[in-house]
């Protein structure tokens, strides 16, 4: 049995880092509803999986991009957050 556990661990380590909506909400300190709204607004990139494409996952690199470019954490940290305004053309960004 321990040999199978070893095989599983090596297989699991090769999976990409993806997060559920609940995981993403917990990391950002916001509600799952807000994460879903950001995904629907296409502010937070997500992938759809499954037969009906209803299962949502957020890749680690997409979450890192979102935090760096679009997420405005609350003050004090851990009490939610909001979207930064999108840069307008001519803002130099």
C-alpha positions in Angstrom: 0.0 0.0 0.0 2.8 2.4 0.8 4.2 1.9 -2.7 0.9 3.0 -4.2 0.9 6.1 -2.0 4.4 6.9 -3.4 3.1 6.6 -7.0 0.2 8.8 -6.2 2.3 11.5 -4.6 4.7 11.7 -7.6 1.7 11.9 -10.0 0.0 14.5 -7.9 3.1 16.7 -7.9 2.9 16.9 -11.7 -0.6 18.5 -11.7 -0.8 22.2 -12.5 -1.6 24.5 -9.6 -5.3 25.3 -9.9 -7.7 26.6 -7.4 -11.5 26.2 -6.9 -13.6 29.3 -6.6 -13.7 28.7 -2.8 -9.9 28.4 -2.6 -9.5 31.6 -4.7 -12.0 33.5 -2.5 -10.1 32.4 0.7 -6.8 33.4 -0.7 -8.1 36.9 -1.7 -10.2 37.3 1.5 -13.4 37.9 -0.5 -16.7 36.0 -1.0 -17.1 33.2 -3.6 -19.9 35.3 -5.1 -17.5 38.2 -5.7 -14.9 35.8 -7.3 -17.7 34.5 -9.6 -18.6 38.1 -10.6 -15.0 38.9 -11.5 -14.8 35.7 -13.6 -18.0 36.6 -15.4 -16.7 40.2 -16.0 -13.5 38.6 -17.4 -11.4 40.5 -14.8 -10.2 37.3 -13.3 -9.1 34.6 -15.8 -10.5 31.1 -15.2 -10.8 27.8 -17.0 -14.0 25.8 -17.4 -13.8 22.0 -17.1 -16.2 19.1 -17.3 -19.0 18.0 -19.7 -21.1 21.2 -19.4 -18.0 23.4 -18.8 -19.6 24.4 -15.5 -16.7 23.6 -13.2 -14.5 26.7 -12.8 -10.8 26.7 -11.8 -8.3 29.5 -11.5 -4.7 28.7 -12.5 -1.9 29.9 -10.1 -0.3 32.1 -12.8 -3.7 33.7 -13.5 -4.3 34.4 -9.9 -0.8 35.9 -9.5 -1.5 38.2 -12.5 -4.8 39.2 -11.1 -3.3 40.1 -7.7 -0.5 42.1 -9.4 -2.7 43.9 -12.0 -6.3 44.0 -11.0 -6.8 43.3 -7.3 -7.0 46.1 -4.7 -6.7 44.6 -1.2 -8.7 46.0 1.7 -7.1 48.0 4.5 -6.6 46.3 6.9 -5.6 43.2 4.8 -7.8 40.2 5.0 -11.1 42.0 5.0 -11.9 41.8 1.3 -10.9 43.7 -1.7 -12.0 45.2 -5.0 -11.0 45.7 -8.6 -8.6 48.4 -9.6 -9.9 50.5 -12.4 -8.7 49.4 -15.8 -6.1 51.7 -17.3 -7.5 54.0 -19.9 -5.8 54.6 -23.2 -3.3 57.3 -23.0 -2.5 56.7 -19.3 1.0 55.6 -20.2 0.5 52.0 -19.1 
